Amino acid sequence: MMKLPDGFEKRGGRKSASVALPELDNNFVEVMGEHTVGDPMSDVIWTSLTQQEIADGLGQMGTPVSTEVVRQLLDSFDFSKRKAQKSVTMGTYPYRNEQFEYISELKEEYLQAGEPVISMDTKKKEMLGNFFRLGHLYTNGILKTLDHDFASHSDGMVIPHGLYDLRRNMGHITLGRSHDTSEFSCDCFFNWWRRYGMRAYPNASEILLFCDCGGSNNYRHHIFKEDLQRLVNRIEIPIRIAHYPPYCSKYNPIEHRLFPHGTRACQGIVFQTLEIIKQFIRKTCTRTGLRVTLNVLDREYKTERKATPEFLEAYPILFDEYLTDLNYTAVPYAYM
Protein backbone atom coordinates (compact mmCIF):
# COMPACT_ATOMS: atom_id res chain seq x y z
CA MET A 1 0.00 0.00 0.00
CA MET A 2 1.26 3.47 -0.86
CA LYS A 3 2.48 5.33 2.20
CA LEU A 4 1.35 8.93 1.86
CA PRO A 5 4.26 11.31 2.46
CA ASP A 6 4.05 14.10 5.00
CA GLY A 7 2.03 16.98 3.60
CA PHE A 8 0.23 14.76 1.04
CA GLU A 9 -2.86 16.75 0.15
CA LYS A 10 -5.72 16.76 -2.26
CA ARG A 11 -5.44 20.17 -3.83
CA GLY A 12 -8.54 22.29 -3.49
CA GLY A 13 -10.03 19.88 -1.00
CA ARG A 14 -9.24 18.26 2.33
CA LYS A 15 -5.94 19.09 3.97
CA SER A 16 -4.56 15.66 4.77
CA ALA A 17 -5.06 11.95 4.33
CA SER A 18 -6.11 11.68 7.98
CA VAL A 19 -9.45 13.29 7.12
CA ALA A 20 -12.09 10.85 5.89
CA LEU A 21 -11.97 10.77 2.10
CA PRO A 22 -14.90 10.01 -0.23
CA GLU A 23 -15.08 6.42 -1.49
CA LEU A 24 -13.58 7.31 -4.89
CA ASP A 25 -10.66 9.11 -3.28
CA ASN A 26 -10.07 6.18 -0.89
CA ASN A 27 -10.14 3.70 -3.75
CA PHE A 28 -7.79 5.88 -5.80
CA VAL A 29 -5.27 5.96 -2.94
CA GLU A 30 -5.53 2.17 -2.57
CA VAL A 31 -5.06 1.49 -6.29
CA MET A 32 -2.09 3.85 -6.46
CA GLY A 33 -0.61 2.49 -3.26
CA GLU A 34 -0.30 -1.00 -4.69
CA HIS A 35 1.74 0.23 -7.67
CA THR A 36 3.68 3.19 -6.30
CA VAL A 37 7.28 3.50 -5.21
CA GLY A 38 9.38 6.36 -3.96
CA ASP A 39 12.56 7.60 -2.38
CA PRO A 40 12.48 7.04 1.39
CA MET A 41 14.70 10.14 1.80
CA SER A 42 12.19 12.44 0.08
CA ASP A 43 8.46 12.97 -0.33
CA VAL A 44 8.54 12.22 -4.06
CA ILE A 45 6.58 9.11 -5.13
CA TRP A 46 5.81 7.79 -8.61
CA THR A 47 3.84 5.12 -10.43
CA SER A 48 4.10 3.31 -13.76
CA LEU A 49 0.33 2.83 -14.08
CA THR A 50 -1.43 4.32 -17.10
CA GLN A 51 -4.68 6.24 -16.76
CA GLN A 52 -6.59 3.29 -18.22
CA GLU A 53 -5.01 0.87 -15.73
CA ILE A 54 -5.99 3.15 -12.85
CA ALA A 55 -9.55 3.35 -14.22
CA ASP A 56 -9.67 -0.46 -14.47
CA GLY A 57 -8.50 -0.77 -10.86
CA LEU A 58 -11.14 1.67 -9.66
CA GLY A 59 -13.80 -0.23 -11.60
CA GLN A 60 -12.83 -3.50 -9.89
CA MET A 61 -13.30 -1.77 -6.52
CA GLY A 62 -16.84 -0.68 -7.36
CA THR A 63 -16.17 2.90 -8.46
CA PRO A 64 -16.01 2.79 -12.28
CA VAL A 65 -14.82 6.04 -13.89
CA SER A 66 -13.53 7.27 -17.23
CA THR A 67 -9.90 8.13 -17.94
CA GLU A 68 -10.88 11.80 -17.86
CA VAL A 69 -11.96 11.41 -14.21
CA VAL A 70 -8.68 9.59 -13.52
CA ARG A 71 -6.82 12.54 -15.04
CA GLN A 72 -8.69 14.88 -12.70
CA LEU A 73 -7.89 12.62 -9.71
CA LEU A 74 -4.20 12.55 -10.60
CA ASP A 75 -4.21 16.32 -10.90
CA SER A 76 -6.03 16.78 -7.60
CA PHE A 77 -3.41 14.66 -5.80
CA ASP A 78 -0.60 16.57 -7.58
CA PHE A 79 0.50 13.72 -9.86
CA SER A 80 1.73 14.84 -13.28
CA LYS A 81 3.98 13.42 -15.97
CA ARG A 82 7.57 14.40 -15.35
CA LYS A 83 10.95 13.08 -16.33
CA ALA A 84 13.90 12.64 -14.02
CA GLN A 85 16.34 15.55 -13.87
CA LYS A 86 20.12 15.21 -13.67
CA SER A 87 20.51 17.65 -10.79
CA VAL A 88 22.03 15.62 -7.93
CA THR A 89 25.80 16.06 -7.85
CA MET A 90 27.93 12.95 -7.32
CA GLY A 91 30.46 14.78 -5.17
CA THR A 92 31.51 18.09 -3.74
CA TYR A 93 34.41 20.51 -4.10
CA PRO A 94 35.25 22.70 -1.08
CA TYR A 95 35.73 25.89 -3.12
CA ARG A 96 32.94 25.36 -5.62
CA ASN A 97 31.26 28.74 -5.15
CA GLU A 98 34.57 30.60 -5.01
CA GLN A 99 35.64 29.14 -8.37
CA PHE A 100 32.33 30.05 -9.97
CA GLU A 101 32.74 33.63 -8.77
CA TYR A 102 36.32 33.69 -10.04
CA ILE A 103 35.24 32.39 -13.46
CA SER A 104 32.55 35.07 -13.63
CA GLU A 105 35.11 37.79 -12.88
CA LEU A 106 37.54 36.44 -15.48
CA LYS A 107 34.84 36.24 -18.13
CA GLU A 108 33.75 39.82 -17.55
CA GLU A 109 37.34 41.05 -17.57
CA TYR A 110 38.25 39.35 -20.86
CA LEU A 111 35.00 40.24 -22.61
CA GLN A 112 35.41 43.91 -21.70
CA ALA A 113 38.98 43.82 -22.99
CA GLY A 114 37.83 42.36 -26.32
CA GLU A 115 39.78 39.15 -25.86
CA PRO A 116 38.50 35.71 -26.98
CA VAL A 117 36.53 33.75 -24.36
CA ILE A 118 36.14 30.14 -25.44
CA SER A 119 34.39 27.13 -23.87
CA MET A 120 35.68 23.64 -24.73
CA ASP A 121 34.39 20.09 -24.26
CA THR A 122 33.95 16.73 -26.00
CA LYS A 123 30.65 14.93 -26.59
CA LYS A 124 30.19 11.16 -26.32
CA LYS A 125 31.40 8.96 -29.17
CA GLU A 126 29.02 8.02 -31.97
CA MET A 127 29.19 4.79 -33.99
CA LEU A 128 29.02 4.96 -37.76
CA GLY A 129 26.57 2.52 -39.24
CA ASN A 130 22.91 1.59 -39.45
CA PHE A 131 22.24 2.06 -35.72
CA PHE A 132 19.13 3.38 -33.95
CA ARG A 133 19.25 6.94 -32.61
CA LEU A 134 16.63 8.72 -30.51
CA GLY A 135 14.36 11.25 -32.17
CA HIS A 136 11.49 11.50 -34.65
CA LEU A 137 11.66 12.37 -38.34
CA TYR A 138 9.16 13.00 -41.15
CA THR A 139 9.54 10.02 -43.49
CA ASN A 140 7.50 8.38 -46.25
CA GLY A 141 8.27 4.94 -44.86
CA ILE A 142 9.71 3.06 -41.90
CA LEU A 143 13.39 3.54 -41.12
CA LYS A 144 14.82 0.14 -40.27
CA THR A 145 18.02 -0.11 -38.22
CA LEU A 146 19.99 -2.93 -36.65
CA ASP A 147 18.37 -4.40 -33.55
CA HIS A 148 21.68 -4.40 -31.61
CA ASP A 149 24.33 -1.69 -31.26
CA PHE A 150 27.45 -3.81 -31.53
CA ALA A 151 30.67 -1.91 -32.18
CA SER A 152 31.90 -4.86 -34.25
CA HIS A 153 29.20 -4.02 -36.82
CA SER A 154 30.14 -0.33 -37.04
CA ASP A 155 32.31 1.45 -39.58
CA GLY A 156 34.29 3.17 -36.86
CA MET A 157 33.76 5.76 -34.15
CA VAL A 158 33.33 9.52 -34.40
CA ILE A 159 34.38 11.83 -31.55
CA PRO A 160 32.65 15.26 -31.64
CA HIS A 161 34.90 17.90 -30.03
CA GLY A 162 33.39 21.33 -29.51
CA LEU A 163 34.51 24.93 -29.06
CA TYR A 164 32.08 27.74 -28.29
CA ASP A 165 32.93 31.42 -28.72
CA LEU A 166 30.98 33.28 -26.03
CA ARG A 167 31.45 36.72 -27.58
CA ARG A 168 30.44 35.84 -31.13
CA ASN A 169 27.90 33.09 -30.33
CA MET A 170 29.74 30.80 -32.72
CA GLY A 171 30.41 27.09 -32.36
CA HIS A 172 33.03 24.88 -33.96
CA ILE A 173 32.78 21.09 -34.09
CA THR A 174 35.71 18.82 -34.92
CA LEU A 175 34.94 15.21 -35.77
CA GLY A 176 37.80 12.95 -34.67
CA ARG A 177 38.23 9.37 -35.84
CA SER A 178 40.75 8.12 -33.26
CA HIS A 179 40.84 8.80 -29.49
CA ASP A 180 39.81 11.68 -27.24
CA THR A 181 43.24 12.66 -25.93
CA SER A 182 44.73 15.95 -24.76
CA GLU A 183 46.74 16.10 -27.99
CA PHE A 184 43.53 15.72 -30.02
CA SER A 185 41.85 18.43 -27.96
CA CYS A 186 44.72 20.87 -28.50
CA ASP A 187 44.88 20.08 -32.22
CA CYS A 188 41.16 20.88 -32.46
CA PHE A 189 41.82 24.25 -30.88
CA PHE A 190 44.81 24.94 -33.13
CA ASN A 191 42.85 24.18 -36.31
CA TRP A 192 39.98 26.38 -35.17
CA TRP A 193 42.35 29.23 -34.35
CA ARG A 194 44.21 28.98 -37.65
CA ARG A 195 41.02 28.84 -39.76
CA TYR A 196 38.62 31.06 -37.81
CA GLY A 197 39.88 32.42 -34.48
CA MET A 198 42.82 34.48 -35.67
CA ARG A 199 40.65 36.16 -38.30
CA ALA A 200 37.94 37.00 -35.78
CA TYR A 201 40.49 38.26 -33.22
CA PRO A 202 43.46 39.70 -35.13
CA ASN A 203 44.51 41.84 -32.14
CA ALA A 204 44.12 39.19 -29.43
CA SER A 205 46.86 39.26 -26.81
CA GLU A 206 45.53 36.42 -24.63
CA ILE A 207 42.77 33.77 -24.76
CA LEU A 208 40.54 32.70 -21.88
CA LEU A 209 39.57 29.03 -22.17
CA PHE A 210 36.93 27.33 -20.00
CA CYS A 211 37.27 23.54 -19.51
CA ASP A 212 35.80 20.77 -17.42
CA CYS A 213 37.97 19.01 -14.86
CA GLY A 214 38.15 15.58 -16.46
CA GLY A 215 38.47 13.89 -19.80
CA SER A 216 41.10 14.96 -22.31
CA ASN A 217 41.67 18.25 -20.46
CA ASN A 218 41.99 16.81 -16.97
CA TYR A 219 43.27 19.44 -14.56
CA ARG A 220 45.45 16.89 -12.74
CA HIS A 221 47.27 15.54 -15.81
CA HIS A 222 50.69 16.89 -16.72
CA ILE A 223 50.26 15.69 -20.31
CA PHE A 224 47.38 18.14 -20.89
CA LYS A 225 49.54 21.00 -19.69
CA GLU A 226 52.41 19.92 -21.94
CA ASP A 227 50.14 19.66 -24.99
CA LEU A 228 48.67 23.04 -24.02
CA GLN A 229 52.20 24.45 -23.88
CA ARG A 230 52.93 23.11 -27.37
CA LEU A 231 49.68 24.72 -28.54
CA VAL A 232 50.57 28.20 -27.32
CA ASN A 233 54.06 27.83 -28.78
CA ARG A 234 52.39 27.23 -32.16
CA ILE A 235 49.88 30.07 -32.03
CA GLU A 236 52.25 32.39 -30.11
CA ILE A 237 49.48 33.69 -27.85
CA PRO A 238 49.05 32.88 -24.12
CA ILE A 239 46.03 30.79 -23.12
CA ARG A 240 44.56 31.20 -19.66
CA ILE A 241 42.74 28.12 -18.40
CA ALA A 242 39.86 28.18 -15.91
CA HIS A 243 38.47 24.75 -15.04
CA TYR A 244 34.93 24.36 -13.77
CA PRO A 245 34.96 22.67 -10.35
CA PRO A 246 34.72 18.88 -10.16
CA TYR A 247 31.16 17.55 -10.66
CA CYS A 248 30.10 20.84 -12.29
CA SER A 249 30.66 20.16 -15.99
CA LYS A 250 27.03 20.96 -16.83
CA TYR A 251 27.73 24.64 -16.08
CA ASN A 252 30.36 24.89 -18.82
CA PRO A 253 28.74 27.30 -21.35
CA ILE A 254 29.19 24.91 -24.27
CA GLU A 255 26.90 22.41 -22.53
CA HIS A 256 23.85 24.65 -22.93
CA ARG A 257 24.89 27.09 -25.67
CA LEU A 258 26.07 24.66 -28.36
CA PHE A 259 25.70 20.93 -27.69
CA PRO A 260 21.89 20.80 -27.17
CA HIS A 261 21.33 22.57 -30.49
CA GLY A 262 23.69 20.20 -32.29
CA THR A 263 21.85 17.25 -30.73
CA ARG A 264 18.52 18.66 -31.90
CA ALA A 265 19.83 19.14 -35.45
CA CYS A 266 20.82 15.45 -35.55
CA GLN A 267 17.95 13.86 -33.63
CA GLY A 268 16.67 10.69 -35.21
CA ILE A 269 19.29 10.81 -37.98
CA VAL A 270 20.92 7.44 -38.67
CA PHE A 271 24.67 8.09 -38.81
CA GLN A 272 25.41 5.68 -41.63
CA THR A 273 28.33 7.73 -43.00
CA LEU A 274 30.57 10.58 -41.92
CA GLU A 275 29.11 12.75 -44.67
CA ILE A 276 25.64 12.44 -43.15
CA ILE A 277 26.94 13.62 -39.76
CA LYS A 278 28.69 16.58 -41.38
CA GLN A 279 25.59 17.50 -43.36
CA PHE A 280 23.34 17.78 -40.31
CA ILE A 281 25.84 19.31 -37.87
CA ARG A 282 26.34 22.15 -40.35
CA LYS A 283 22.60 22.88 -40.03
CA THR A 284 22.95 23.64 -36.32
CA CYS A 285 21.60 27.12 -35.65
CA THR A 286 19.25 29.08 -33.40
CA ARG A 287 16.99 32.10 -33.78
CA THR A 288 19.38 34.04 -31.55
CA GLY A 289 22.16 33.75 -34.13
CA LEU A 290 24.16 30.63 -33.27
CA ARG A 291 26.12 29.29 -36.24
CA VAL A 292 28.48 26.33 -36.41
CA THR A 293 31.60 25.56 -38.43
CA LEU A 294 32.95 22.05 -38.91
CA ASN A 295 36.24 20.22 -39.39
CA VAL A 296 37.37 16.57 -39.54
CA LEU A 297 40.59 15.22 -37.99
CA ASP A 298 41.61 11.83 -39.36
CA ARG A 299 44.91 11.72 -37.49
CA GLU A 300 45.63 8.74 -35.23
CA TYR A 301 46.20 9.67 -31.56
CA LYS A 302 48.05 7.53 -29.06
CA THR A 303 46.64 6.88 -25.61
CA GLU A 304 48.47 6.60 -22.25
CA ARG A 305 51.07 9.20 -23.18
CA LYS A 306 53.16 10.69 -20.37
CA ALA A 307 54.63 14.15 -20.00
CA THR A 308 58.27 14.37 -21.09
CA PRO A 309 61.07 14.81 -18.52
CA GLU A 310 62.08 18.04 -20.28
CA PHE A 311 58.65 19.58 -19.70
CA LEU A 312 58.42 18.39 -16.10
CA GLU A 313 61.84 19.84 -15.36
CA ALA A 314 61.11 23.23 -16.91
CA TYR A 315 57.38 23.31 -16.06
CA PRO A 316 56.72 26.71 -17.65
CA ILE A 317 53.01 26.82 -16.68
CA LEU A 318 52.12 29.95 -14.67
CA PHE A 319 49.66 29.17 -11.90
CA ASP A 320 47.26 31.77 -10.50
CA GLU A 321 47.66 32.72 -6.88
CA TYR A 322 43.99 31.82 -6.33
CA LEU A 323 42.87 28.17 -6.51
CA THR A 324 46.02 27.18 -8.37
CA ASP A 325 44.84 23.66 -9.26
CA LEU A 326 42.02 25.05 -11.42
CA ASN A 327 43.50 28.28 -12.80
CA TYR A 328 46.74 28.71 -14.73
CA THR A 329 48.23 30.19 -17.90
CA ALA A 330 50.42 28.74 -20.63
CA VAL A 331 52.66 31.31 -22.34
CA PRO A 332 54.91 30.72 -25.38
CA TYR A 333 58.14 29.26 -24.06
CA ALA A 334 60.81 27.05 -25.63
CA TYR A 335 61.62 24.48 -22.95
CA MET A 336 63.18 21.86 -25.23
KAKADA-V250520 format. One line per field, one symbol per residue. ss: DSSP state (~ for helix, > for strand, _ for the rest). burial: # if it has 16 or more other C-alpha atoms within 10 Angstrom, else .. Layout:
BEGIN
ss->???
burial->???
END
This chain:
BEGIN
ss->______________________~~~~~~~~~~~__>>>______>>>___~~~~~~~~~~______~~~~~~~~~~___________________~~~~~~~~~~~~~~~~~____>>>>>>___>>_______________________~~~___>>>>>>>>>____>>>>>>>_____~~~~~~~~~~~~~~~~~~~_____>>>>>>___~~~____~~~~~~~~~~~~~~__>>>>>>_____~~~__~~~~_~~~~~~~________~~~~~~~~___>_____>>>>>>>___________~~~~~~___>>_______>>>>______
burial->.#......##......#......##.#######..##.......##....#..#####......#.#..##.##.##.....................##..#..##..#....########..########........................##########...#####################.#....#......#.##############.#############...#############..####.###.###.##.#####.#..##.###.##....########.............#...###.#......########...
END
